[in-house]
Amino acid sequence: MPSQKSGRSSERKRVQNRPLRTAAKTEVAKARRLVGAGNLEEAAKAVQVSQALLDKVAQKGVVHANNAARRKSRLAKLLNKARQQTEANS
C-alpha cells in the first residue's frame, strides 16, 4: 500500500510542478529566440526574467539548483557572445 500513497503524492507534485517548469522553459526559449534574432535590448530583459524564474523554480524544488544554474549560465553566455559579435561588427 505505500506505493499507492507515493503514487498519489507524486501525481500531486507533478500537477503542481508542471506549470512552473513549463513557464521556465518558455521564458528560456523566448530569451534564446530574441538573442538569435539579434534584438539584444529585449533579449537582455528576457534573460533577466528567465533567470529570476529559474531561481524561483529551483528554490521550490521543481528543478535541481544546479540545473537552474547551468541554464542561467548558458543564457548569459549566449547573450554576452551576441553582444561581443555586434560590437565587433560595429
Buried (B, 14 or more C-beta within 10 A) or exposed (E): EEEEEEEEEEEEEEEEBEEBEEBBBEBBEBBBEBBEEEBBEEBBEBBBBBBEBBBBBBEEEBBEEEEBBEBBEEBBEBBEEBBEEEEEEE
